[in-house]
Amino acid sequence: MNVIQKLFSLLFLSIVLVGCERDDDIKTAPLRDHQQQYDAEIVEIERYLKTHTITVVENPGFPDDQNVTFTPVPLMDPTCIWLDSRLITKDVVEPVSGRPYYHDVAYKLYYLKLREGGGALGDKLAPSNVDAVLTSYSGRYLFNYDDPETTDVVENEQRTYEFESIPFPQSNLSLEGVIKGWSEVFPEFKPGDFTTVEGQPVTYTDFGAGVVFIPSGLGYFGQNLSAIPAYSTLIFNFKIYDITRLDHDGDGIPSWLEDINGDGYIRALGPDWENPDDTDGDLAPDYLDLDDDGDQVLTRTEIRRPLQNPEDENEVYTHYSFNGAATDDLSTPYDDTWGIPSCSGDYLSPDRLRKHRDPNCQ
């Protein structure tokens, strides 16, 4: 697949994703400088963290489990969020060099990890930023004040406005079709367990839950939505119940397994950036590339198993799974524990160079 075709595919995908955003009554305010806007907002975010405490509902098995309320406290009170051991900082930067790649701003995300998730056995894996998630959430935006130095939080008790609350999961949301702040924070959490009883709502337990504070540059920036003013700092309390692995290029390898450096994030970066998730360096990361190693042989072709009966015109090709199954299915004529092999025929070593990423192997 040549570079022009891949760039066209990327352009088409970006158009589709932009169209997935909330479009009810969208208007665009006069654009501001991203860096200046972030500089102002990060001051307000950090002030909010230093002047508010958080209360978390502990009610396993019920919809309000891990719901939160915010309460104003004096500046740097011992109970403030700023001093909470669950508060984590994440820098949104290019993974190899650490350079800010999004709007050329070194964005910082503050988030609270209320519960990591993973289920009762801890065996659930986190999503990548190109998977889909089943989630419930509430969103609010942060009011800005002219005097950020004031410590009189009693007068400013109502500092946020809730614009949306989805207490029950509706459908899977692709993390490519949501705001940047979401796709950056969800891979830091894991789904949980669920129990179904006929005639009753699904019960979710041991799921990941958190709160994220998102500057507008990682949200809607200058868009004026019907319920969210332009340049709003957003606060989301969210829960992640389940994930769906997607295969964006349909090559038979789930997109999350095309995360070559294994950091949980896959990005489509331009020519001036080092992209560890682009095997052949053609600007199309592997999860959007039909020919990962650029050898003019489709990935889908390189990962198929040899035919069992080549003379049988009706036999259909099957394909190796990326890592192979944990146990062999004796009902199949092949060894299911074999993953995609290296060029030398190594099917099992976890660090092998699989043939679809080796341009010298077809």
N, C-alpha and C positions, 0 to 999 in steps of 0.2 A: 504494500500500500504506500503510495508516494506521499511526500510531505504536504502537497496541496490538498489532496483528498483528506488527509488527517486534520489539517487546519480547518477545512470546510466542516468536517464532522464536529470539531470543537465549537465552531461558531454556531452551528445549528443547535447543539446542546445548550449553549449559553442562552440562546434565544428562548428555548423551551423553558429553561429554569427561571429566567426573568419573568416569563408569563405565568409561572406558578405562584408568584408572590401575591399577597393580598392586593386586589386591584379596585376595591370598592372606594370610590371617591378619592382616588389618589391624585394629589397635586404636588408640585415640586416648588419648594421655597427657593429664593435666590441662594445659589450655592456659596458656601463658605469654604475657607481653607481647611482641609482636613486636619492638619497639624494644630492650627490655632484652636479649632473646635475641640479637639481631643485634650489639649492642654487645659482648657477651661473645665471640661467635664470631669477629668480625672481628679481635680481638686474637689469638686462637689461629691464625687463618689467616695473619696477617702474621708471627707468630712462626714458623710452619712454613716460610714462604717464606724467612725469614732464617736458618734452621738446617738447610736441606736443599739439596742440589744434585741435578740431574737428568741422567741419561744417556739419550741417544736412539739407538735402533737405526737405522742407515742401511743398508737392505737392499732396494733397489728391486726390485719384481716379486715379493716374497715376503710372506707374511702378517704377518711380524713387523716389517716396515718401519714405522718411526715408533713402535714400542713404547717404553715408558719405564721406568726404574727410579729410585727416589729413595734418596739416601744422606744420612745425617745428617752435618753439618759444624759446626764451632764457630760461634757466633753471629756473623753478618755476615762470614763467610769470603768471600774474593773470588769463590769459585765458587758462592755461594748463589743460589737462584732469585730472591731479591729484587733482586739486581744484574744479572740476566740481561737483556740487551737485548731479548729476545723477550717479556718480561712486559708485559702490557697491562692497563689498568684501564678498566672500562666502568661508567658510572653508569646505573642502571635508573630513569629518570625520564620524566615526560610530555614528549613531543617539542617542544612549543611553549614552555611556560613554564619547563620544567626542574624542575617540582615533583615530589616523590616521590609516585607514584600507587599503588604496590603496597604495601598494608598501611600506607600513610603513612610508610614508612621509606625513607630514601635509601640503598638497597642499592648496594653496590659489588661488582662481579665482577672477580676477578683471573683472567686466563687467559694461557697461553703459546701464541703462534702459532708452532708448530714449522714448519709449511709452510702457506702460504695456499691452494695448489691452483690449479685453473684449467686443468689439462691441459698437455701439452707445448707447445701453441701459445698458452696463456694465454687461450683464447677461451671457457672455461666460466664461466657466471654463478653468483653466490651464490644460495642460496635466500632467500626471505623467511621470516618467522616463521609463515606459514600454509601453507607447502609441506610436502611429505613428503620424507624423506631416506633414502638407503640408507647404513647406517653400521655399523661395528664399534666396540666400546668395551670398556673395563674400568672398573669402579667400585669405589671404596673409601671408607670413612668415616674421619674423623679423630677419634682419641681426644683428650679434653680432660684437662689436668693441673691439679692444685690450685695448683702453683707456677709460674706462667708466666714468672717471672724467672730460673729456674734456667738455667745454661748447660751443665750436664752432660748433653749429648745422648747420651752413650754408654749411660747407664742407660735412656734413653728411646728406644732405637733403633727399636723396633717401635711407631711412633706411628700407624699406619694398619692397617685390616683390609680386605682385598679381599672384597667380598660378591658380585660378579658379573663374569664375563668372557665376552664374545661376540666371539671372534677372527675369525669369519667372518660377513659380512652375512647376515641372515635374511630380512628383508622391509622394505619402506618404512615408516617411522614418521612419522606426521603430527606436525609440530611444535606443533600445537595440543593434542595428546593426551599430551604429555610434561611433565616438570617445567619450571617457569618458567626455571630456569637454563639449560636446554638451548635453549629457544626464543629466549633472549636472545643466546646465543653462536654458534649455528650460522650465522646470516646473516653472520658475520664471516669465513667460510671458503667455499671453492669446491670443487666436485667435480673429479674428474680423468678420466683415460682408462681404458678397459678393453679387454682383448683376450680373445677367446674362441677356444678350440681344442676341437674335438669330442672328448669323452672326458676332458677335463682341466678342472681348476678354472679359473674366470675369474681373470685376472691384472689387478690394478689398479695404476696408476702415476700419479705427479704429482697425487695427490689432496691435499685439505686435511687437516691433522692438528693437534691441539692438546691442551692440558690445561686444564681449568677447575676452579676452586675455588669451590664453591657453598655459601653459608650456608643453613641449614635453611629459612629463610623463603622461599627460592627453590627449595626442594626439597620434602621431605615434612613439614616442620615437626613437629607433634605426633603424626603417625602412627607407630605402632609396626608396622613391617613384619616379616615373618618373618626377614629377614636384615639389616635396618637398624634400629637403635634410634631412638626418637623424638629429635628435636632434633639430628640428626647433620649435621655439616658434610661435604659430599660432594666427592670428587675424581674426575674422569673424564678418562681418556686416550681420545680419540675420533678417528675418521677418517671423512671424508665422501667417499663414492665416487660417488654419483649423486643427482639430485633429480627429483621428480615435481611438476609444476605442477598445482594443484588449482583447481577452480571451485566454491566453496562454495555459491553461490546459483544456480548453473546458468543464469546470464544470458548465457553465451557469451563472457564476458571472464574470463580466468584471474585468480584472486585476486591474484597478485603484481602484476598490472598495475592493480589498484585501489588501489595504494599511491600516493596522490596526491602526497605530498611527496617520494617517491622515496628514503626513508631505509632501505628494506629491512624496515620493521616496520609492521604494521597492528594496531591495538588497538581493542577495543570499550570505550570509556570512558563514564563516567556524565555527568549533566547539568552537573556543576561543572567539567568539564575541556574544554579546547580540543582537539578531535579533527580534525587536518588531513585525515584519510582518510574523512570523512563529508560528502559534498557538500551535502546538504540539511539537515544539522543535526538529524536526527530520532533521534539516539542509535544508529542502526544504521549502522556503517561500510559503505562501498560494497560490500565483498566479501560482506556478508550482506544486502544491500538489493536487492530486485527492481526498485525504481524509484529509481535513484541520485539524480536531481535533484528528486524529489518533485512532478513535473508530472502525476501520475496516468496516465502512459504507461509501460508496462514497458520497462526497459532493453533487453530482448531484442527488443522491437518497434522501438525507436528505432535499433538498429544493423543492421537488415536491409536488404539491397540491394533496389532496385526490381525488380519482375518484368520479365523479358525479353519475355514474351508474356502480357500481362494477360488475354487472352481464353482462354488455355489453363487449363482448370480443374484440370489435373493438375500444373501447374508448382509446384514447392516453393520457398519462400523460402530464400535463402542469406544469410549474414551477413558483414559486414565484419570482418576481423581488426583488432585494436586498432591496430597500426602499419602493416599492409600487408606483403606478402611482399617479399623482397629482389629477386626477379625475377618477371616475369609468366609465368604458366602459360598457354601459347598454346592449350591444349586446353579452356580455360574461356571462356565468352562475355563475361566481364567482366575488368577490369584488376585483377589480384591485388595490384598494388603500392599500391592505394588502401586506406588504413586508414579507421577510423571518421571521417566528415567532421564539420566544424564546421557550424553552421547556414547559413553562407554558401557551403558547398560546397567548402571547403578540405580536401583529402584527404591532404595530404602534409606540411604544416608540423609539425615535432615539438612545438611549444609551442601548437598550436591548442586552442581549447576545444571538445572533441568534443561532439556534439549530445546525447548521453545524460547529460552533466553540465551542460547548459544548460537551465534550467527555462523559458526563453522560446522554446525550439525543440522542436517535436514532429514 
